[in-house]
Amino acid sequence: MYEVGGDQKLLQSTASTIIEGLGRDIAVMLFSVDQENEKLILCSTVSDNLSSRISASDWVKRVATNFGGKGGGNATRASGSINDLDNVSQALHYCRNIANEKLI
């Protein structure tokens, strides 16, 4: 969990920086709680070489819609939100399960 509040651009920038710093074979989804708007913000970045196995957009959409939210983007960058802060732990667990399903 990376606390940037509702600053989705900062969260996406951080995800991109992680990918750039670590290089190939990286898929990252960051979460931040936006207390002001009572939302969970999601941002995903996936290295080009993994995007055929796990699309950032599909990953965000699956997590967000499973908890009543929405999301979108493209194969390497995506963002979304969940309007229910009661499901933060479940969303993190679900996110991990999808990554394991697609990458391991």
DRENRO-981795 format. One record per atom (N, C-alpha, C): x, y, z. Coordinates in steps of 0.001 Angstrom, whole numbers, plus 500000, padded with zeros to 6 digits. Example, Ala and Ser with C-alpha at 12.3 -4.5 7.8 and 13.67 -1.06 7.14 Angstrom:
2
513190494310507800512300495500507800513200496700507800512850497750507080513670498940507140512900500030507870
***
This chain:
104
500867498833500000500000500000500000500911501226500000500698502092499043501491503309498901500536504471499094500733505257500144499787506319500492500084507616499742499273507880498736499354509152498020497986509814497989497073509282498797495718509817498801495074509577497451494425510590496928493729510469495656494556510876494460495856511066494626496710511529493534497066510372492607496171510089491689496343508960490781497552509141489869497837510364489481498994510617488613500297510278489334500401510630490609501604510307491383501737508791491548500626508122491791500663506675491938501107506016490633500572506464489502500961505901488210502421506205487902502873507398488235504268507763488034505191506857488855504787506560490075505571505677490935505638504273490354504517503765489861504501502437489233505425502408488017505394503459487218506264503545486037507732503601486435508043504326487491509424504432487983509931503071488442509077502293489082509466500948489517509821500094488309508991500131487278509247499357486063510561499789485419510752501088485299511972501616484672513208501219485471513096501224486782514241500902487627514588499425487653513581498577487526513812497138487633513927496439486289513459497078485230513644496534483887512605495515483464513069494448482828512192493431482238511510492571483292510460491896482836509757490895483647509177491449484942508554492625484845507967493256486022506502493590485759505661493233486710504248493624486693503942494182488083503475495426488126503262496119489386501836496650489437501176496447490578499925497153490829500069497809492202499877499110492201499944499874493451498542500294493865498333500341495158497050500739495744497286501930496657496333502834496721496369503930497679494948504242498134494811504531499408493507504890499949493305506389499804492225506757499150491816508157499024490735508387500086491161508807501272490234508991502396489196510062502100489616511116501440488719512235501156487507511804500329487747510964499328486669510515498448486203509095498758486776508505499814486427507151500253486532506145499122487713506136498484487981505227497367489340504571497555489474503421496937490759502770496814491214502988495376492372503601495193492923503905493878493888502789493487493796502316492243494665501265491719495400501786490492496675501474490393497458501791489187498362500606488892498381500202487643499195499064487239500089499447486067501305498928486108502237499051484994502870497682484792502954497266483537503503495957483187504568496158482118505724495523482293506775495647481277506275495068479949506773495642478858506313495260477516506362493751477288507434493110477724507597491689477442506609490803478213505970491310479259504976490527480002503541490865479629503348491927478881501986492416478633501111491434477847501712490473477158500896489453476482500401488393477468501072488268478605500657487299479639499724487929480659499991489185481006499142489907481953499012491351481480497852491698481025497575493060480563497272493935481767497912495095481847497653496024482954496177496394483000495593496633481844494184497020481781493266495910482282493488494694481799492654493569482241492810493318483738494026493441484229494323493214485650493556494216486505493678495496486175492977496537486929491463496346486837490975496085485633489525495905485459489005494743486290489723493620486289489270492451487056489209492767488546490241493402489064490253493721490495489160494734490807489112495813490056488159496890490341486714496411490216486382495743489104484990495353488912484552494270489892485481493449490354485140492427491340484651493049492652485040494305492893484655494997494126483806496230493836483093496210492715482147497268492398482746498546491855484000498496491422484652499682490879484780499613489371485699500417488862485931500432487419487388500768487154487812500488485932489181500778485563489381500598484079490538501015483619490855500880482208492242501376481916492635501219480681493960501638480244494368500829479041495636500472478996496125499644477892496939498484478463497601497748477609498299496537478040499452496806479012500025498002478968501174498277479838500902499278480965499799500039480880499470501019481930497969501107482103497531501091483354496093501182483609495854501737485013494646502241485219494277502738486542492792502494486769492400502564488023491008502364488366490748502740489809489528502469490248489174502766491631488075501829492104488035501659493411487008500875494085486376501800495107485068501849495116484355502794495981484041502257497370484614501133497742484321500507499023485623500216499765485940501022500762487188500847501495487155499644502439486014499029502624485923497852503482486580496624502855486877496689501565487417495524500855488889495656500478489634496492501170491041496706500809491835495405500892491749494697501986492512493447502142492122492416501106490827492298500850490358491340499858490839491716498461490845493003498148491306493463496837492794493161496651493597493378497686495024493061497609495234491568497380494491490760498094494589489306497955494176488873496540493079489413496050492590489090494713493606489514493649494193490673493819495218491183492900496386490201492815496871489745493964497971488789494020497595487475493326496374487012493567495933485760492948495924485845491434495471486973490904495464487145489448496887487132488908497789487849489559499183487890489116499783486480489148499535485737490212500059484366490290499475483480489191498184483634488937497493482855487900498106483121486521498439484375486248498926484756484923500435484568484747501186484662485841502649484730485704503418483532486240502768482731487062503521481593487644503088480293487010
***
